[in-house]
Amino acid sequence: MEDINKIPIFAENIFFIMRKLFGSLMVLLGLNANTACSQQMYKDANVEDFAKLTDSAGVQILDVRTAEEYVAGHLSEALNIDVKQSSFKEEALKQLDKNREVAVYCRSGRRSAHAASILAEDGFQVINLEGGILAWQKAGKEVTTETKEIDTFTTKSGKTIKFYTLMHASIRIVFEGKEIEIDPVRKLGNRTIDYTTVPKADYIFVTHEHGDHFDKEAIATLTNDKTQFITNTRCAGMIGYGKVMKNGDQLQVDDIHVEAVPAYNITEGHQQFHPKGRDNGYVLTIDGLRIYIAGDTEDIPEMASLKDIDIAFLPCNQPYTMTPDQLQRAARVFKPRVLFPYHYSQTDLRPAVEQLQKEGMDVRVRHYE
């Protein structure tokens, strides 16, 4: 009987020991959790701090939701790269500058925290929006449904240049506080650009007189007494002013070297759309970065003379410009470092883009139709 009476006491001692061990385990787990938290490589910011950050010059804003979520409403000037896509890291490395902070957000903050970890591990300085765009909107902050996108590059001396792909053939370039507008047009179909919200242009370049490239009212909205307007003979005559450049002309406009290059149709039965010698393409050299804006053209022989092109905008919509096959041929002729197909309307670019990417070319298709 004596041994039997000792059993409850023994069990109680075992329970007490196990409870102490369990408590010690919880403490260790808590320490490990705290250690993991202390190793977070990115910063979190509330809505107000995030808003101040995104108002700062040089900050890259990244929306990591799906394209459908992005189109429904996003922060102004935000780039969209879906963190759930397998190519997220690859696209981020292509499109983001490691020398500049990245302000990242998603719907509620979970996906962006994951994206922030990925980017931080790769050497980016990242700030994550707590509560995501839901918290942003609850605080009364603005979102936009405009789908213009921004691509940032570094010039030869390390300066930043931004490209805003607005729609169709309209492009905005910002460099060192200077505003450059290419073929500004306010409305095409159901797409509009409100140029009253854009700073006045220092330089406006127009390739030719067609309505999807030449818009007098857009030009007037962007112009002040310091704006320089560069175009071909026809557009200068139609608007009554401007610096005229013909194919082959070169011009130094402040710190920008400008070359007017040919842009025309070569396919039989299409030459009337863009006759040889009338319209311009432009090569802009800005701090060593060479940018080719083709205008409306096919894969003309003169493209073989293009050298050291860093960024190229090539059109693709027959019968007016190039077919997807012509786009590929043109790109292979002068091999730009980065290619933006533009002016593509309803053309299916996917096969051409995928083929060029397989060949190692950096091809970026933006939503500007």
C-alpha positions in Angstrom: 0.0 0.0 0.0 2.9 2.4 0.8 4.3 2.1 -2.8 0.8 2.7 -4.3 0.4 5.9 -2.2 3.7 7.2 -3.6 2.5 7.0 -7.3 0.5 10.3 -7.3 3.4 12.1 -5.7 5.7 10.7 -8.4 3.3 11.7 -11.2 3.0 15.2 -9.7 6.7 15.6 -9.8 6.9 14.5 -13.4 4.2 16.9 -14.4 6.0 19.7 -12.6 9.3 18.9 -14.4 7.6 18.7 -17.8 5.9 22.0 -17.1 9.2 23.7 -16.4 10.7 22.2 -19.6 7.8 23.3 -21.6 8.1 26.9 -20.2 11.8 26.9 -21.0 11.1 25.8 -24.6 8.6 28.6 -25.0 11.2 31.1 -23.8 13.7 29.8 -26.3 11.1 29.9 -29.1 10.3 33.5 -28.1 14.0 34.4 -28.2 14.3 32.8 -31.6 11.2 34.7 -32.9 12.6 38.0 -31.5 15.9 37.2 -33.2 14.1 36.6 -36.5 12.2 39.9 -36.2 15.4 41.7 -35.4 16.8 40.5 -38.7 14.1 42.1 -40.8 16.1 43.8 -43.6 13.4 46.3 -44.7 11.5 49.1 -42.9 7.8 49.4 -42.3 6.0 52.8 -42.6 2.5 54.0 -41.7 0.4 55.8 -44.2 1.6 59.3 -43.3 5.3 58.4 -43.4 4.8 56.5 -46.6 3.1 59.5 -48.2 6.0 61.8 -47.3 8.4 59.2 -48.6 6.6 58.8 -52.0 6.5 62.6 -52.4 10.3 62.7 -52.3 12.4 62.9 -55.4 14.2 59.7 -56.5 12.0 57.2 -54.6 10.7 54.3 -56.7 7.1 53.2 -56.0 6.3 49.6 -56.5 2.9 47.9 -56.6 3.3 44.2 -56.2 -0.4 43.2 -56.8 -1.8 41.6 -59.9 -2.2 43.6 -63.1 -6.0 43.5 -62.6 -5.7 45.0 -59.1 -3.3 47.6 -60.4 -5.6 48.8 -63.2 -8.5 49.1 -60.7 -6.6 51.7 -58.7 -3.0 52.4 -57.7 -0.7 55.1 -56.3 0.4 57.7 -58.9 3.6 56.8 -60.7 3.7 53.3 -59.2 5.4 50.6 -61.2 3.5 47.2 -61.3 5.4 43.9 -60.8 3.3 41.0 -59.5 5.2 39.4 -56.6 3.3 36.1 -57.2 4.8 35.7 -60.6 7.9 33.5 -60.9 9.7 36.3 -62.8 9.2 38.9 -60.0 12.9 39.0 -58.9 14.2 39.1 -62.5 11.8 41.9 -63.5 12.6 43.9 -60.3 16.3 43.7 -61.1 15.6 44.9 -64.6 13.3 47.8 -63.8 14.5 49.1 -60.4 17.6 51.0 -59.5 19.5 49.7 -56.5 20.9 53.1 -55.8 17.4 54.5 -55.0 14.9 53.6 -52.2 11.9 51.4 -53.1 8.5 52.1 -51.6 6.5 48.9 -51.9 2.8 48.2 -51.2 0.1 45.7 -51.9 -3.6 45.3 -50.8 -3.1 44.8 -47.1 0.6 44.6 -46.5 1.3 40.9 -46.6 2.4 40.4 -50.2 4.4 43.6 -50.0 6.2 42.4 -46.9 7.2 39.3 -48.8 8.3 41.4 -51.8 10.2 43.7 -49.5 12.1 40.7 -48.0 13.1 39.5 -51.5 14.3 42.9 -52.6 16.1 43.6 -49.4 18.0 40.3 -49.6 19.2 41.5 -53.0 20.6 44.8 -51.7 17.7 47.2 -52.2 16.7 49.7 -49.6 13.0 49.0 -49.1 10.1 50.6 -47.2 6.8 48.6 -46.9 3.4 50.3 -46.5 1.7 48.9 -43.3 -1.9 48.0 -44.1 -1.4 48.3 -47.9 -3.5 50.3 -50.2 -6.6 49.6 -48.0 -5.0 51.7 -45.2 -4.0 54.3 -47.8 -7.5 54.7 -49.1 -9.0 54.6 -45.6 -6.8 57.6 -44.7 -8.3 59.5 -47.6 -5.2 59.3 -49.8 -5.6 59.5 -53.6 -5.3 56.6 -56.1 -5.4 56.7 -59.8 -6.6 54.4 -62.6 -4.1 55.7 -65.2 -1.9 52.9 -66.5 1.1 54.9 -67.5 4.3 53.3 -66.5 7.7 54.6 -65.5 11.1 53.1 -66.5 14.2 54.5 -64.9 17.7 54.3 -66.3 21.1 55.6 -65.4 23.1 57.8 -67.8 26.8 57.4 -68.5 27.8 59.7 -65.6 25.4 58.1 -63.1 22.4 60.5 -63.4 18.8 59.3 -63.4 16.5 59.6 -66.4 12.8 58.6 -66.3 10.5 57.5 -69.2 6.8 57.8 -68.7 5.0 55.7 -71.4 1.7 57.6 -71.6 -0.2 56.2 -74.5 0.4 55.1 -78.2 3.2 57.4 -79.3 3.2 59.9 -76.5 6.2 59.7 -74.2 7.4 61.9 -71.3 11.1 62.0 -70.4 12.4 63.6 -67.2 16.1 64.3 -66.8 17.7 66.6 -64.2 14.5 68.5 -63.7 14.1 69.0 -67.5 10.8 67.9 -69.1 10.9 66.4 -72.6 7.6 65.5 -74.4 7.5 63.3 -77.5 4.4 63.5 -79.7 2.0 64.8 -77.0 -1.7 64.0 -77.7 -4.6 64.5 -75.3 -7.1 61.9 -76.5 -7.2 58.7 -78.6 -10.3 56.6 -78.5 -11.4 56.3 -74.9 -7.9 57.1 -73.6 -7.0 60.6 -72.4 -4.0 62.4 -71.0 -4.5 65.5 -68.8 -1.5 67.6 -69.7 -2.6 70.3 -67.2 -1.3 68.0 -64.5 2.1 67.7 -66.1 4.9 70.3 -65.7 5.5 72.7 -68.6 7.9 71.2 -71.2 11.4 72.4 -71.7 11.5 70.5 -75.1 8.7 69.2 -77.3 9.5 66.9 -80.2 6.9 66.0 -82.8 7.6 63.5 -85.6 4.9 64.3 -88.1 1.4 65.8 -88.6 -0.9 62.8 -88.1 -3.5 63.3 -85.3 -2.1 60.5 -83.1 1.2 62.4 -83.0 0.5 66.1 -83.5 -2.0 67.9 -81.2 -2.0 71.7 -81.2 -3.9 72.0 -77.9 -1.6 69.6 -76.1 1.4 71.5 -77.3 -0.2 74.8 -76.2 -0.9 73.4 -72.7 2.7 72.2 -72.3 4.3 75.4 -73.7 5.6 78.4 -71.8 8.1 81.1 -72.9 11.0 78.7 -72.3 9.7 75.7 -74.2 11.6 74.7 -77.4 9.5 73.1 -80.1 11.4 70.8 -82.5 9.6 69.2 -85.5 9.5 68.7 -89.2 8.6 71.2 -91.9 5.0 70.3 -92.2 4.2 70.6 -88.5 6.1 73.9 -88.1 4.0 75.3 -91.0 0.7 74.0 -89.5 1.4 75.5 -86.0 3.2 78.6 -87.2 6.5 78.2 -85.3 9.1 75.7 -84.2 12.7 74.7 -84.9 12.6 72.7 -88.2 14.7 69.6 -88.6 14.9 67.6 -91.8 16.2 64.0 -92.2 19.9 64.0 -91.6 20.0 67.3 -89.6 21.8 67.5 -86.2 21.1 70.0 -83.5 22.5 70.7 -80.0 19.6 71.8 -77.7 21.3 72.8 -74.4 22.6 69.4 -73.1 20.8 67.3 -75.6 22.2 66.3 -79.0 19.5 65.7 -81.5 19.7 63.8 -84.8 16.7 63.8 -87.1 16.5 60.4 -88.9 14.3 59.1 -91.7 10.9 57.5 -91.0 8.8 56.2 -93.9 6.9 53.3 -95.4 8.5 50.9 -97.9 5.8 48.3 -98.5 4.1 48.6 -101.8 0.7 50.3 -101.5 1.6 51.8 -98.1 4.0 54.6 -99.0 1.3 57.2 -99.1 0.9 56.9 -95.3 4.4 58.1 -94.5 6.3 59.2 -97.7 10.1 59.2 -97.7 11.6 62.5 -96.7 8.6 64.1 -95.0 8.6 62.7 -91.4 11.3 62.4 -88.7 12.4 59.9 -86.2 14.8 61.2 -83.5 18.0 60.1 -81.8 18.5 62.0 -78.6 21.8 61.7 -76.8 21.4 62.8 -73.2 24.5 62.5 -71.0 25.8 59.7 -73.1 22.6 57.8 -73.2 21.4 57.3 -76.8 17.6 57.1 -77.3 16.0 56.3 -80.6 12.4 57.3 -81.1 11.4 55.9 -84.5 8.1 57.7 -85.2 6.0 56.0 -87.9 8.3 53.9 -90.0 9.0 50.4 -91.4 12.3 48.6 -91.1 14.0 50.9 -93.5 17.6 50.5 -94.7 18.8 53.6 -92.8 18.4 51.7 -89.5 21.7 49.9 -90.3 23.4 53.3 -89.6 22.1 53.5 -86.1 25.0 53.0 -83.6 25.2 52.4 -79.9 21.5 52.7 -79.2 20.7 52.2 -75.5 16.9 52.6 -75.7 14.7 52.3 -78.7 11.0 52.9 -79.3 9.8 51.0 -82.4 6.2 51.1 -83.8 4.3 48.0 -84.8 0.9 48.3 -86.5 0.6 47.6 -90.2 -0.5 49.0 -92.6 0.8 52.2 -91.1 4.1 51.0 -89.5 5.8 47.6 -89.0 4.6 44.1 -88.8 5.8 42.0 -85.9 8.3 40.3 -88.3 9.6 43.7 -89.4 9.9 44.7 -85.7 12.1 41.7 -85.1 14.3 42.4 -88.2 14.7 46.1 -87.2 15.7 45.2 -83.7 18.3 42.7 -84.9 19.8 45.3 -87.3 20.9 47.8 -84.7 20.5 45.8 -81.4 19.3 48.3 -78.8 20.1 47.6 -75.2 16.4 48.0 -74.3 13.5 47.8 -76.8 10.1 49.3 -76.2 7.6 48.3 -78.9 5.1 51.2 -79.1 2.2 52.5 -81.3 1.0 48.9 -81.5 -2.8 49.4 -81.2 -4.4 45.9 -81.4 -1.4 44.2 -82.8 -0.5 40.9 -81.1 3.2 41.5 -80.1 3.6 38.3 -78.0 5.3 36.0 -80.5 7.8 38.7 -81.6 8.5 39.8 -78.1 9.0 36.2 -76.9 11.4 35.5 -79.7 13.5 38.5 -79.2 13.7 37.8 -75.5 14.8 34.3 -76.2 17.6 35.8 -78.2 18.7 37.8 -75.2 17.1 41.2 -75.9 15.6 43.2 -73.1 12.1 43.9 -74.5 9.5 45.8 -72.5 5.9 46.1 -73.5 3.9 48.9 -71.7 0.2 49.5 -71.4 -0.2 52.7 -73.5 -2.8 51.8 -76.1 
